[in-house]
Every structure is written in C-alpha cells, then in structure tokens.
Amino acid sequence: MREDRGAEEDREARAERPAPAPGGGASSSTMALILHAMTFLCCANWIFGVVGIVFAVRAGHKRDRGLYEEAETLTRYSWYCLGAAAVMFFVMAVLTLWMFTQAGSWVQGFVPGNVLY
C-alpha cells in the first residue's frame, strides 16, 4: 500500500513536469550521426567513429522512447567522441607533415650522398 502511494506520487510528479520538445536541442542526435558516418568513411576514424555512432543511435532510441534526459546525455557523449576524433585527426596530420619534412634527414645517415644513379 505504501509502495503504491510512492509510485502514484512519482507518476504525478512526472505528469506535472513539462516534457521537452522531442526534436530539438542537444537531444537531436541526427547531426552527430551524420558527422560520425562521414568521419568513419572519409577519415578512417574507426575508433571514435564507431563509438560515436553507437552513442548517437542509442540516443535516438532513447529519444523515441521519451527518455529525453538520457538521450541528451548520450548525444553529448557522441559529440565528445567527435571532438576526440577531430583532435586525433589534427595530431595525425601534423605528425604526417612533420615526418615528410624530416624524411631527408632520417635517410641521410643510411644512404651515402655520392651515389650515382
């Protein structure tokens, strides 16, 4: 009997709270899903791309079930994965360019300079 009253109060409290808009705000995971798919395919971002896609899909399912707070949290995690992917891509690009500029000095010690072809 006491449990029924607690469950009834919970339902009343949920009914009094205004429900957030189902399609907008941070709980919209469609853009995150599209960007993750692009980074997965174009930038070979297989680590953070897959994790971000999983978070974005789970956020969409939570939003469809009406669990907007959980959907917003999962979407935020998906955006964090996208940020980590951007940092990883930037670091890899910088390291690649640095390696291209240093390649001559790395090879110089192994190959003699007066080799005639």
Backbone bond lengths (Angstrom), bond angles and torsions (degrees), N, CA, C in turn:
res aa  C-N    CA-C-N  psi(-1)  N-CA   C-N-CA  omega(-1)  CA-C   N-CA-C  phi
1 M - - - 1.439 - - 1.538 110.56 -
2 R 1.300 114.56 -42.88 1.451 118.52 178.96 1.534 110.87 -67.80
3 E 1.348 116.71 -36.62 1.458 120.93 177.97 1.522 111.16 -65.40
4 D 1.324 116.84 -37.43 1.462 120.38 178.91 1.523 110.97 -63.50
5 R 1.331 115.97 -39.32 1.461 119.40 179.92 1.536 110.13 -66.60
6 G 1.342 117.82 -38.86 1.463 121.33 178.24 1.513 111.40 -65.21
7 A 1.332 116.69 -41.74 1.461 120.43 178.44 1.518 110.82 -66.42
8 E 1.353 116.15 -36.65 1.458 120.36 178.25 1.528 111.05 -65.62
9 E 1.330 116.58 -41.00 1.461 120.32 178.45 1.530 110.91 -65.16
10 D 1.332 116.32 -37.60 1.468 119.52 177.67 1.517 111.25 -63.20
11 R 1.334 115.58 -43.53 1.470 119.11 179.01 1.520 111.59 -63.61
12 E 1.331 116.35 -40.35 1.463 119.72 178.76 1.528 110.94 -65.47
13 A 1.324 116.46 -40.63 1.464 119.82 179.74 1.527 110.60 -64.37
14 R 1.344 116.72 -39.40 1.461 119.63 177.86 1.523 111.52 -68.24
15 A 1.316 116.79 -34.97 1.467 120.22 -179.45 1.526 110.98 -70.27
16 E 1.342 116.86 -31.01 1.462 120.03 -179.72 1.522 112.41 -75.63
17 R 1.335 117.18 -28.28 1.467 120.48 179.74 1.524 109.93 -71.26
18 P 1.310 117.23 135.10 1.466 117.93 175.78 1.522 110.04 -73.51
19 A 1.305 115.54 135.73 1.467 120.62 179.42 1.523 108.98 -78.18
20 P 1.321 117.74 136.76 1.465 119.39 177.27 1.520 111.09 -68.14
21 A 1.298 114.95 161.09 1.462 120.00 179.52 1.525 109.46 -63.81
22 P 1.326 118.56 130.59 1.453 120.80 -173.20 1.512 115.37 -71.74
23 G 1.310 121.06 -13.45 1.449 118.90 -174.18 1.512 116.26 -115.99
24 G 1.307 118.65 -3.26 1.452 117.94 -171.87 1.507 113.62 -122.96
25 G 1.302 114.11 -174.74 1.453 120.40 176.66 1.512 112.56 76.06
26 A 1.311 114.59 -157.69 1.464 120.29 -176.71 1.517 112.08 -75.69
27 S 1.335 118.08 -12.25 1.459 118.94 -178.99 1.524 112.54 -84.47
28 S 1.320 117.84 1.51 1.454 120.80 175.80 1.528 108.47 -83.05
29 S 1.296 116.08 108.73 1.464 120.93 -173.45 1.525 112.63 -98.26
30 T 1.312 118.24 3.28 1.459 120.36 -176.27 1.521 112.36 -65.36
31 M 1.323 117.31 -43.16 1.464 119.84 -179.51 1.529 110.58 -66.24
32 A 1.322 116.81 -40.74 1.467 119.68 177.70 1.525 110.33 -62.34
33 L 1.316 117.16 -40.17 1.460 121.18 179.14 1.527 111.23 -63.85
34 I 1.318 117.08 -43.06 1.468 120.92 179.19 1.526 110.70 -64.29
35 L 1.340 117.14 -45.80 1.463 120.31 -179.40 1.526 111.69 -65.43
36 H 1.327 117.01 -37.63 1.462 119.38 177.24 1.526 111.23 -65.99
37 A 1.306 116.96 -39.97 1.465 119.60 178.13 1.529 110.49 -63.57
38 M 1.343 116.89 -39.36 1.464 119.85 178.64 1.527 111.30 -66.10
39 T 1.335 117.07 -43.34 1.462 118.64 180.00 1.517 111.09 -69.82
40 F 1.320 117.09 -31.38 1.464 120.38 177.98 1.522 110.56 -65.30
41 L 1.327 116.38 -43.65 1.461 120.55 -176.67 1.527 112.84 -82.17
42 C 1.324 117.66 -45.31 1.466 120.78 -172.40 1.524 113.79 -85.08
43 C 1.304 117.64 -36.65 1.468 120.79 -173.22 1.523 112.80 -106.25
44 A 1.311 117.98 8.25 1.467 122.55 -178.42 1.527 110.87 53.44
45 N 1.314 115.75 41.84 1.459 121.76 -178.92 1.526 108.93 -90.41
46 W 1.312 115.57 74.77 1.453 120.09 -173.19 1.513 113.49 -82.66
47 I 1.313 117.92 -20.07 1.470 119.86 -179.20 1.525 110.07 -81.60
48 F 1.334 116.06 -66.78 1.456 119.65 -176.40 1.524 111.74 -75.52
49 G 1.334 117.80 -23.83 1.462 120.12 178.85 1.512 112.06 -65.35
50 V 1.321 116.70 -45.76 1.470 120.38 -179.18 1.519 110.58 -66.79
51 V 1.334 116.27 -44.58 1.469 119.79 -179.87 1.525 110.04 -63.09
52 G 1.329 117.14 -43.14 1.465 120.46 178.89 1.516 112.81 -64.88
53 I 1.329 117.20 -38.11 1.470 120.42 176.82 1.523 110.27 -63.81
54 V 1.319 116.73 -42.02 1.470 119.92 178.50 1.527 110.24 -61.22
55 F 1.338 117.38 -46.01 1.467 120.03 178.61 1.524 111.23 -62.30
56 A 1.326 117.91 -41.69 1.465 120.79 -178.31 1.528 111.42 -66.65
57 V 1.322 117.40 -40.94 1.473 120.28 179.06 1.523 110.42 -66.96
58 R 1.333 115.93 -43.40 1.474 118.89 178.26 1.527 110.92 -62.90
59 A 1.341 117.07 -36.77 1.467 120.66 177.70 1.526 110.63 -64.24
60 G 1.329 116.50 -40.61 1.461 119.44 177.22 1.515 112.44 -62.82
61 H 1.323 116.75 -40.35 1.473 119.86 177.90 1.521 111.32 -66.14
62 K 1.332 116.99 -40.93 1.473 120.21 178.32 1.523 110.08 -64.37
63 R 1.332 117.17 -40.30 1.459 120.54 179.33 1.528 110.08 -64.08
64 D 1.330 117.22 -40.54 1.460 120.32 179.28 1.520 112.46 -65.36
65 R 1.328 116.09 -29.30 1.472 120.44 178.59 1.521 112.26 -83.78
66 G 1.346 117.11 -5.50 1.454 120.26 178.26 1.514 114.06 91.94
67 L 1.315 118.20 8.99 1.464 122.17 179.02 1.526 108.62 -94.71
68 Y 1.325 115.85 77.04 1.457 121.34 -170.19 1.523 113.20 -70.23
69 E 1.327 118.03 -36.19 1.464 119.66 -179.61 1.526 110.94 -66.69
70 E 1.320 116.73 -42.35 1.463 120.15 177.71 1.526 111.07 -67.29
71 A 1.327 116.16 -36.89 1.470 119.98 177.57 1.519 110.69 -64.19
72 E 1.317 116.66 -39.59 1.466 119.55 178.93 1.525 111.17 -65.94
73 T 1.322 116.88 -39.20 1.466 120.62 178.46 1.528 110.68 -64.32
74 L 1.324 117.46 -45.55 1.461 120.66 179.74 1.527 111.74 -65.89
75 T 1.316 116.91 -36.60 1.463 119.85 176.67 1.519 110.49 -65.85
76 R 1.319 116.49 -39.11 1.472 119.82 177.19 1.523 110.07 -61.99
77 Y 1.329 118.20 -41.61 1.465 121.29 176.79 1.527 110.57 -62.34
78 S 1.321 116.57 -37.59 1.453 120.38 178.46 1.531 110.68 -64.08
79 W 1.323 116.89 -41.46 1.470 120.05 177.53 1.518 110.79 -67.28
80 Y 1.338 118.04 -34.70 1.463 120.38 175.77 1.531 110.33 -61.87
81 C 1.329 116.64 -41.04 1.471 119.94 177.44 1.518 110.72 -63.66
82 L 1.324 117.25 -36.67 1.461 120.35 178.06 1.530 110.70 -66.46
83 G 1.323 116.79 -39.27 1.461 120.24 176.00 1.519 111.77 -64.23
84 A 1.327 116.47 -42.04 1.466 120.06 177.64 1.526 110.47 -63.84
85 A 1.314 116.86 -37.10 1.465 120.43 177.67 1.532 110.65 -65.52
86 A 1.327 116.92 -39.07 1.462 119.58 178.43 1.529 111.25 -65.18
87 V 1.321 116.13 -41.02 1.469 119.50 177.49 1.521 110.03 -63.68
88 M 1.335 116.74 -43.97 1.455 120.33 179.94 1.532 110.80 -62.30
89 F 1.323 117.92 -42.44 1.460 121.48 179.38 1.526 110.79 -63.85
90 F 1.327 117.50 -42.57 1.462 121.64 179.41 1.526 110.84 -63.13
91 V 1.319 116.99 -45.50 1.468 120.62 179.73 1.523 110.49 -63.50
92 M 1.330 117.35 -42.32 1.460 120.05 179.26 1.528 111.44 -65.09
93 A 1.331 117.80 -37.91 1.467 120.70 178.67 1.527 110.78 -66.77
94 V 1.326 116.65 -42.63 1.463 119.86 178.94 1.523 110.55 -64.79
95 L 1.318 117.04 -44.34 1.462 119.69 179.52 1.524 112.02 -64.86
96 T 1.326 116.83 -36.40 1.464 120.26 178.17 1.522 110.71 -65.34
97 L 1.325 116.83 -46.18 1.467 119.70 178.45 1.525 110.97 -64.40
98 W 1.313 117.90 -38.88 1.464 121.01 177.83 1.528 110.19 -63.97
99 M 1.334 116.67 -41.32 1.464 119.76 179.36 1.531 110.73 -64.53
100 F 1.336 117.88 -38.74 1.463 120.04 178.37 1.529 111.58 -64.28
101 T 1.311 117.06 -35.61 1.467 118.72 -179.86 1.524 111.79 -76.50
102 Q 1.316 118.59 -24.22 1.465 121.96 -177.67 1.524 112.91 -97.44
103 A 1.318 118.02 -4.84 1.464 120.60 -173.82 1.516 112.00 -60.85
104 G 1.331 118.35 -35.67 1.461 120.91 179.80 1.515 112.02 -63.14
105 S 1.319 117.01 -42.37 1.464 119.28 -178.85 1.525 111.29 -71.60
106 W 1.310 118.43 -27.08 1.462 120.51 178.06 1.530 111.03 -71.89
107 V 1.329 116.22 -38.33 1.456 120.94 -177.10 1.525 110.92 -81.12
108 Q 1.293 118.20 -23.02 1.454 122.72 -173.32 1.530 112.52 -59.48
109 G 1.290 119.22 -35.64 1.452 121.27 -179.69 1.520 112.98 -75.04
110 F 1.308 119.48 -23.04 1.463 122.57 -176.89 1.522 113.14 -92.81
111 V 1.311 116.39 -30.34 1.471 120.12 -176.93 1.530 107.28 -111.61
112 P 1.333 116.99 127.43 1.466 117.75 178.55 1.526 111.60 -66.92
113 G 1.320 116.56 149.16 1.454 121.54 -175.19 1.509 114.03 -74.92
114 N 1.330 119.25 -19.42 1.457 120.09 -174.91 1.532 112.42 -102.61
115 V 1.314 118.17 33.33 1.459 121.61 178.61 1.525 108.84 -79.52
116 L 1.331 117.18 126.90 1.450 121.13 177.43 1.518 109.10 -98.50
117 Y 1.304 116.06 134.36 1.459 119.53 -179.22 1.480 112.50 -98.96
